[in-house]
């Protein structure tokens, strides 16, 4: 049976009649106003991206419940993303225009860093075909910028969908959870690890949905699949290009999840894992997904893509004139290890035994609470 296609115009009608949703919008976006599908080019493009992800997320639902997963865009200028479990029976995903604009305004810098870090990919026939495509609408300078934006929005949409698919509703008694909020909405009985484990769980599903959406889009644009009309060498190039775009695009969430050093005494006071922990989780999961799905890439290629993508994404978060910028410039001048990874504290976290222990705690906690969740699958 065909998966119902999500219709933003119809979901806007549903949203206007959903009092639970309107209440959560005011709490987390400071307005209940939503954007019409034709409001602006960036809104049109973002809804297109979200539709690609929603279709895949709906395929994970039980057939009778697929149309309960719906989405809308808040007109709020506050950067945020929200999952809402309404008493109407609808599972809402809401992204704000503020988040869209934040990503759009930073994505050209990410694209420039990508081109500088992956020159051998930029010079391939497949990438040249991609760069010849007209950019998606919304104010992007290049097609590369717009496709990296596609991946970033796909990740955020996938993350919120992940909360629904994995059945996290039972852990949020207030029936909503926002990306940009430290509101203690978790019914955790003092166990702060539950909320952070749920965030990591949603990140994992979000990356899966992002990867599938990006693979489908770029395969369509290129008019190829890995198994059709490509030599063994071309298949390897295809996988390299796709893996680098997915990795960098998804990790562009770093523009929103700003890296900084981990203050371990503060971790139990937060509903989200430390920013560095989330980014390293994303990088690790992406690397594993590439190994599992892109068989033409060897271990050296996978590590190169992982490190370079992380360097590109976190480099875009560094503000000129800050201590992080000073450290980055010093490392660049000395020609040492990836400068942004060092400057933002990511390298230090990778070798911190407390960090490894913390990640193991998150893994153990999600398995402990899994029987209490009510997944939509």
N, C-alpha and C positions, 0 to 999 in steps of 0.2 A: 504494500500500500504506500502511495506517495506521501512524503512528509509535507504537511501544510506549509505554504510559503508565508512567512511573517509579513504583515501589512502594517506599516507605521501609521497610515491614516486611520485604520481601524483601531489600532492600539491607543491612538490619541483620544478617540471617542470613549473607549473603555476607561482611560485614565481620568477623564473629566467626571466620570460617575463613581470613581473609586475613592471613598473618603479616607480609607486607611493609607492609600498612596499619597494623597494630598497632605495628610498630616506629616508623613515622613519627609516629604519634599520640603516642607517649611522648616522642619528640624535640621535637616542636613544641607539644604541648598538655600535656605532663607527666602524661598519663594516657591509657590506651587505652579508657576507658569511653565508651560512646556512649549517646545518648538514645533511648528508645523513642518511637514516633510519638505515643502518647497521654500522654506524661510530664507535660506542662503546657500551658495555653492558648497561651503564647508559642511553644512548640515546634510545636504544631499549626499556628499561623498561618505560622511561618517555613517549615515544610515545604510548606505550600500555595504560598507565594511561589516557593520553589525549584522546585517541580514545574512551574509556568508557564514558568520559564526553561529548565529541563531539556528540556521538550518541544520548545522552539524550537531549543535547542542540538543535540538529537538529530536534528532535521530537517536539520542541516548535515552530519551524518555520512553516510558510505556506508551504504546500507541494511543490509548484513550486519553492521555494527558498532554500530548505534544503541544496543543494550542494553549495550554495554560502558561507556557513560557513566552513572555511578551517584553517589549522594550520601548523606551521613549528617551527623548533628549530634553534635559532641563535647560531653560534659557538662562540659568544662573551663571554669573561670571566667576563664581567660586569653583576652583578646580576640585572635582570630586567624582566618585563613582559609587553606586548604591545598589544593594540587593534588598528587595522588599518581598515579604511573604504576606500577601493580603488575605483578609478574611473572606474576600470574594472568591478565593481559590486560585488567584493568579500569582505567578512568580514573576516579579518585575525586575528588569535590569535598567538602570538609569545612568547615563553619562551626562555630564554638564558641558555646556558650551565653553565654560572656563577651562576645563580639562582639554577640550579639543583645541582651543586657541593656544594654550601652553605648549602642547605637543607640536602644533603646526609652526609656531614661531621658533621653536628650537630645532626642528627637524632638518632644516637646510644645513645647519652646522654639523649635525650628525652625518648627513650625506657627504659633505665635503671631507670629513674625517674618514668616512668609509672609503671614498675614492683614493685617498692618500695611503690608506692601510692595506688595500687590496688591489694594487695597480694591475697585477697579472689577471685578475678576474674582470676588471673593467675593460681590458683589451681583448676579451674573448668574443667570438661571434654571437653567442647567446646573450651576453650582456649588452653588446651593441644593439641587438634587436630590441632589447628591453628599453634601453635609453632612447631609442627612436620613437617609442610610444609617446603619445601626448600625455602630459601629467594629468592626474585626476584633478577635478575642479576643487577650488578652495584656497587658491593663493600660493601654490607650491612652485618653486623656481624650476625644478626638474622632475622628470618622471621618477628618478631614483628617490628623491625626497618624498614624493607622494606614495611610493610603494613601501618605504620605511614607515611612513605614517600609517598605512594600511596595517602593517604588522603590529605597531604599537597599540592601535585601537582594537585590533583583533585580540591582543593579549588582555587588555582591560575588560573587554566584553566577555572573553572566555573565563577570566577570573571570577567575575560576578556570576556567570552561568555555572561555574564550578561549585559555588556555594549551593545553588539549587539542585544541580544534578547529584551531588554527593549527599544531599539530605541534611544540611547543616541547620535547618530551621529549628529543630528541637533544642539547639544550643543558644538560640537568640530569642529570649522571651519577649523582647520588645518588637519582634517580627521584622527587624531590619538591621542591616549592617553596612556602614559606610567605609570607603577606603581611607578617606581623610578625616578620621575621628578617633579620639581616645576615650570616647564615651564608654563606660564600663557596662556594655549591654550583655555580656556573657554571663550565663548562669553557671558559674564554675566552682562555687563553693570554696572560694579561696585558691583554686588551682589555676594560676595564671597561664600555665602551659597549654591549657585547653584552647584558649582563644588564639594563641600564636600557632598552635598545631593546625587549627582549622584554616588559618590564613595560608600556611604552607600547602595544605591539601588543595585549596582553591587555586593556588599558583600552579601546581602540577597539572591540574585539569585545564587551566587557562592556557598553558603552553601547548598542550595537546591540541586544543581547539585552534590556537593561533597557527600551529604548524600545518594542520590540515587545510585551513582556509588559505594560507599563503601558497601552499603547494597547488591547490586547485586553481587559484587565480593566475599564478605565473605559468602553469602548464597551459592554461587556456590562452594567455597572451602570446606565449611562444608557439602555440599550436603543436606542442609535442608532449609526450609523456616519456618517462624513463625507458619504457619498453618499446617505443614506436619510433622508427625512422632515425635512430641514433646509433652510431658506431660505439664500440666500447669506450673509446677516448671521449667522444661527445657525451656519453652518459656520465662519465666521471666529472667532466666540466659542468654539466647540468647540476649534478649533486653538489659540487663545490659552490657554485653561484647561489643555488637555492638555500643551502645550509648557512652561508654567510649572511644572506638577506634576512632569513628567519631569525638567526641569532642576534644580529644587530638590531633588527626592528623590534623584537620582543624586549631586548635589554634596554631599548630606548625608554622603557618605563623608568629607568634610572633618572630621567629628567624630572620625574615626579617623586620617585623614591630616592631622595638625595642621600648618597653615601656619606658616612661620617664614622669616626671611631666609636667603638662599642663601650658604653659605660655599663658594666655588668650589674652594678647596684641599681641601675634604673630599669633594667629589662623587666623585672616582675611587675612594674607599674604600668606597662604598656599593653594594649590589646593587639598590636602587631609586632612581629619579630623585628629586631634591629635592621635598618636598611641594608647594611652590608650582608647580613645573614640572608635576606631575601634575594639580593643580587647574586650571591654565590650559589644559592639554591637554584635560581633560574639558570645560571651558567652551567651548573652540573646536570640539571634535567635536560637542557637543550643538548648538551654533549652526549648524554645517554640516548636521547631520541635520535640523534644523528647516527650514532653507532648502530642502533636497531633498525633504522629505516633507510639509511644511505650506505649500502654495502660496498660501494665503490671507493669509499674514503678510508684510508689507513689511519692508524693511531696518531701519526705525526700530523696529518692533515686536520684531524679533528681537534687536536690540541691547539694547533695554529689558529683555527677558526674561533675556538672558544676564547683564547687569550686576546686575539685581535679585536673580536667583537666587543668583549668586555671593556677593553681599552678605549675603543671608539665611543661607546655609550657613556661610560662614566666621565670621559674627558669632556663631554658636552655639559656636564653638571658643574664644572669648575668655573668659578667667577673670577675674572681678571682682577689682580691686585690682592687676592686673599693669600693666606699662608699656603693653602693647597696649590694655588697657582705658582707661588714661588718655588715650592718643592718640585712641582712638575717641570718648570723651566730649567731648574738645576739638573734634574735627571736627563732631560732632553739634551742639554749642553754637554753632559758627560757621556752621552751615548749609551746609557745603561739600560736596565730592564724597563718594561712599559711604564712610562712616567705617571700616567693618570692612576693606574692601579696602586702604585706606591703612594702617590700624593693623597689619595682619598682613604687610605687605611686598609684597603682590601688585602694587600699583600701581607700585612701584619696579622689580620684576622685569619688568613689561610693557615698560618703557622701557630696559632694560639690554641693550646690544648683545651682551654676552657670553651672555646668555640666548638671544637669537635665534640666535646661532651654535651654541649647545649643542643647541637643538631641531633645527636643520638637520643636525647630526651624528647625532642619533638617527634621523632619517628616512633618512639615507644608510646607516646601519649596518643597519637592518632589511632594506633592499633588498639589501644586500651578502650577508647571511647567509640570505636567504629560500631559495636553492637547497639549503641544508643541512637545512632543516626538513622534517618529514614530516607534513603536515596530514592530519586525519581526513576531510576533505571527499571 
